[in-house]
Every structure is written in structure tokens, then in C-alpha cells.
Amino acid sequence: MKTPFIDTAARVIRAEAAALNLLADALDDRFRSAIDLMRQTRGRVIVTGIGKSGHIANKIAATLASTGTPAQFVHPAEASHGDLGMITRDDVVLAISNSGEAPELGNLIAYSRRYEIPLIGLTSREESTLARQSDVVLLLPKVAEACGTGVVPTTSTTMTLAMGDALAVALMENRDFTAEHFRDFHPGGKLGAQLSLVGDLMHTGDAIPLVQQHVDMSTAMAEIGTKGFGVTGVVDPEGRLVGIITTGDLGRHLDGLLSLKACDVMTPNPVTIAPHALAEKAVGVMNARKISCLLVVNPEAPDIPTGLLHIHDCLRVGLG
């Protein structure tokens, strides 16, 4: 049986989900106008709000900045004590207030009007001061807060957060913002690791184990031992990759191994990967094929090895 706590939690989540559906259905040309203002600005999107709206505004600014739209949170109270100087005529302001009457926003709104800085208001009251003063109004549907008392910001903050995400993703897609761009803004932590490129982690130059296809196996084994990856690529006289020798290949040719050439022992047509591929994709390939290394080739010269990626390189940055 469900406990009263679970019943309450389910009621809250369903109420907020229903509000999000209403918000999606209510989107109109004003959303497009807001996107145009934010897309065309030569400066930054200044996001502001007080209280719970301030917390949401901070998150929206961070999401915009990390997805290719320069943005900054400005606290409205601090703005009244000098931080208005952070806002320029090249910026656009996104001001958030569910009621549209937060007094702390007054000076910032007046400043934007005085210097003709575009103002986008995000509120649930179309007749509010914020809505009347804004160039574009993003209106939240009028729905009850999920708390049941109408006093705790719950449904309203969820809708506000979703609207911020919608703005950020719409702008991101308009700019053709890719996972590689996102990686540039998130070099640290697990997210940075997931978005690392093969080219960021691979070994290059003399570190790549390579032998000519007609060398004897003593030379090939020396290359495997010296480079320390447990493999060596095999190339033809023009430097094109024709195979790979692994410890498994050595085990399959133990009888008379030293009398053989590299081309006799190698596995032809080895699996390769491009340097611009995500390292996480490389891990998936290695896990699926139960191998520990991938030779890296550039798509512009697909037969020429330019690097080697070992599973340990991926594990070192948190992948695997």
C-alpha cells in the first residue's frame, strides 16, 4: 500500500507535469520574439530574479552560458548598489518574477528602460508591472502551486525552469551547437570525460607501435615490448595500415613464431577509429570487441595510422 508520503509526492509530481503540458501548449510568437532578442544581442543575456526566482535565474544563466549563449546572473539587490554597471546597452535582460511585482527588480527594470536595453519578462501575470514594462513577455499559465496552500513556489518554479531550458535549447539548436562545443565548456569532471575526443587522449608520433609487414617476428615482438601497449600495427612500404598484431595473435602462432614475418601473424583489416570521435564511443567499441587498443586513422587518409588509443587512457579520465 502507498503511504501518505508517497501519495503526496505523486500528487506534487503529477501537478507539476500537468503544468508543464499547459506551458508547452501555451507557447506562441512571444517565445520566438524572445529568442530573436537573445540571438541577435551583441552582448550577454543578463538573467535576474529574487528569492526562488533568483535561484532559478542563476541556473538558467548557467545553462545558457554552457550551451553557447553568453549569459550572466545579476542579483537585483546588488544591482541597486553598483552592479547595474555590469549591464551594457549591448545586452538583453531576462527578468523573472512569478508575480511580476518583486520590488527588488524595480531599479534594474528602470535602468533597462532608461538605456533602451531590451527586456524580456518571465511572469505569470500579464497585468503586472514587469509584464507592462517588458519588450517581450513570456507568460506562465495560471495554475495552482503543487503545495496545496498556494504559498510555496513549486509548480511556478518548475515551469520557470522549463522555460529557461526551452530558451537555451532553442538557441543552442539555432547556433548548431554540438557536443564538441559543449565539451569545450565542460573540460572537467565526468561530463568532460564523456565528451573527450579520441584525439585528446591518443598517443601519437614515435609512441605508436608500428612495423613493416615483411619484418621478422623478433622485430615485431621487440616493438610490442618497447612501446608497452601489447600490440603493434602493421604497415606496407607506403605506410598504409594493413593489420595488427596482438598478444592473442602471438598465442595462435607459437609454433615456429620466430621464423614467421609480421604479415604471417597479423590480423588483417583491424578496427580503427577517427580522432574526432568521442572517446566514450571508442570505449564502447573496445568493450564490444573485447580489445584493449584502437589504432586511430584520419578520415582524410583512412589507411594511415595517426595515433593509438588504449583503454587505460580512457579509464584515466573516468571513462570505462
C-alpha positions, 0 to 999 in steps of 0.5 A: 500500500502507498503511504501518505508520503508517497501519495503526496509526492505523486500528487506534487509530481503529477501537478507539476507535469500537468503544468508543464503540458499547459506551458508547452501548449501555451507557447506562441510568437512571444517565445520566438520574439524572445529568442530573436532578442537573445540571438541577435544581442551583441552582448550577454543575456543578463538573467535576474530574479529574487528569492526562488526566482533568483535561484532559478535565474542563476541556473538558467544563466548557467545553462545558457552560458554552457550551451553557447549563449553568453549569459550572466546572473545579476542579483537585483539587490546588488544591482541597486548598489553598483552592479547595474554597471555590469549591464551594457546597452549591448545586452538583453535582460531576462527578468523573472518574477512569478508575480511580476511585482518583486520590488527588488527588480524595480531599479534594474527594470528602470535602468533597462528602460532608461538605456533602451536595453531590451527586456524580456519578462518571465511572469505569470501575470500579464497585468503586472508591472514587469509584464507592462514594462517588458519588450517581450513577455513570456507568460506562465499559465495560471495554475495552482502551486503543487503545495496545496496552500498556494504559498510555496513556489513549486509548480511556478518554479518548475515551469520557470525552469522549463522555460529557461531550458526551452530558451537555451535549447532553442538557441543552442539548436539555432547556433548548431551547437554540438557536443564538441562545443559543449565539451569545450565548456565542460573540460572537467569532471565526468561530463568532460570525460564523456565528451573527450575526443579520441584525439585528446587522449591518443598517443601519437608520433614515435609512441605508436607501435608500428612495423613493416609487414615483411619484418621478422617476428623478433622485430615485431615482438621487440616493438610490442615490448618497447612501446608497452601497449601489447600490440603493434600495427602493421604497415606496407612500404607506403605506410598504409595500415594493413593489420595488427598484431596482438598478444592473442595473435602471438598465442595462435602462432607459437609454433615456429613464431620466430621464423614467421614475418609480421604479415604471417601473424597479423590480423588483417583489416583491424578496427580503427577509429577517427580522432574526432570521435568521442572517446566514450564511443571508442570505449564502447567499441573496445568493450564490444570487441573485447580489445584493449587498443584502437589504432586511430586513422584520419578520415582524410587518409583512412589507411594511415595510422595517426595515433593509438588509443588504449583503454587505460587512457580512457579509464584515466579520465573516468571513462570505462 
